[in-house]
Amino acid sequence: MSDHPLNNISADALRNAADIREQIEALQASLVAILSGDAAPAAPKKKPGRPKGSGNIQAAGASAAIAAPAKKKASKRKGGKRVISPEGLERIRAAQKARWAKAKKGK
């Protein structure tokens, strides 16, 4: 029973196949209407449903769901939380003070 070809098809592929089958049936009905002499054959109706390409992940949480494992892996690779040394912090403060002094002098 596992050799059946439908066992190896994804849900999206089955959904697409069902949509194509409905289109074929609608087109066949239109062809029959044209060949039988009906003046105005009915146009095939579109089935309302989910937009193409919409997956199981909600759009709002998709980026967070994708980014979370990457962030976790990166933090693990970096060795956890990074800490600035007191000397490095002092260099940053001094550089910022110099930038502010230069900006005030320029006004």
C-alpha positions in Angstrom: 0.0 0.0 0.0 3.0 2.4 0.5 3.8 2.0 -3.2 0.7 4.1 -4.1 1.8 7.3 -5.9 -0.5 9.6 -3.8 1.4 8.6 -0.6 4.5 10.6 -1.8 2.7 13.8 -2.7 2.5 16.8 -0.4 -0.7 18.5 0.7 0.0 21.5 -1.5 0.6 19.3 -4.6 -2.7 17.5 -3.9 -4.5 20.9 -3.5 -3.0 22.1 -6.8 -4.1 18.9 -8.5 -7.6 19.3 -7.3 -7.7 22.9 -8.5 -6.5 21.8 -12.0 -9.1 19.0 -12.1 -11.9 21.6 -11.3 -10.6 23.9 -14.1 -10.5 21.0 -16.6 -14.1 20.0 -15.7 -15.3 23.6 -16.0 -13.6 23.9 -19.4 -15.1 20.7 -20.6 -18.5 22.0 -19.6 -17.9 25.2 -21.5 -16.8 23.1 -24.6 -19.9 21.0 -24.4 -22.0 24.2 -24.2 -20.3 25.7 -27.2 -20.6 22.6 -29.3 -24.2 22.0 -28.4 -25.1 25.5 -29.7 -25.8 27.4 -26.5 -25.4 31.1 -27.2 -23.5 32.1 -24.1 -21.5 29.4 -22.3 -20.9 29.9 -18.6 -17.4 31.1 -17.8 -15.5 28.8 -15.4 -16.0 30.0 -11.8 -13.0 30.5 -9.6 -13.1 28.7 -6.3 -12.6 31.1 -3.4 -9.9 30.0 -1.0 -6.5 30.8 0.3 -4.1 32.8 -1.8 -1.5 30.9 -3.7 1.8 30.6 -1.8 0.2 31.0 1.7 1.8 28.5 4.0 1.2 27.4 7.5 3.2 30.3 9.1 1.3 33.5 9.8 2.9 36.5 8.1 3.3 38.4 11.4 5.2 35.7 13.1 7.1 34.3 10.1 10.2 36.5 10.4 10.4 35.9 14.2 10.0 32.2 13.7 12.7 32.1 11.1 15.1 34.5 12.9 14.9 32.9 16.4 16.9 29.8 15.6 19.5 31.8 13.7 19.9 34.2 16.6 20.2 31.3 19.0 22.9 29.7 16.9 24.8 32.9 16.5 24.8 33.6 20.3 26.0 30.1 20.9 28.8 30.5 18.4 29.8 33.8 20.0 29.9 32.2 23.4 26.9 33.9 25.0 26.6 37.5 26.1 29.4 39.9 25.1 30.8 42.3 27.7 32.8 45.5 27.0 35.8 45.9 29.2 36.0 49.1 31.4 38.8 50.4 29.2 36.8 50.0 26.1 33.8 51.6 27.6 36.0 54.6 28.7 37.3 54.9 25.1 33.8 55.0 23.8 32.7 57.7 26.3 35.7 59.8 25.5 35.1 59.6 21.8 31.4 60.5 22.3 32.4 63.5 24.4 34.8 64.6 21.7 32.1 64.3 19.0 29.6 66.4 21.1 32.3 69.1 21.8 33.0 69.3 18.1 29.3 69.5 17.2 28.7 72.3 19.8 31.8 74.2 18.5 30.5 74.0 15.0 27.2 75.7 15.8 
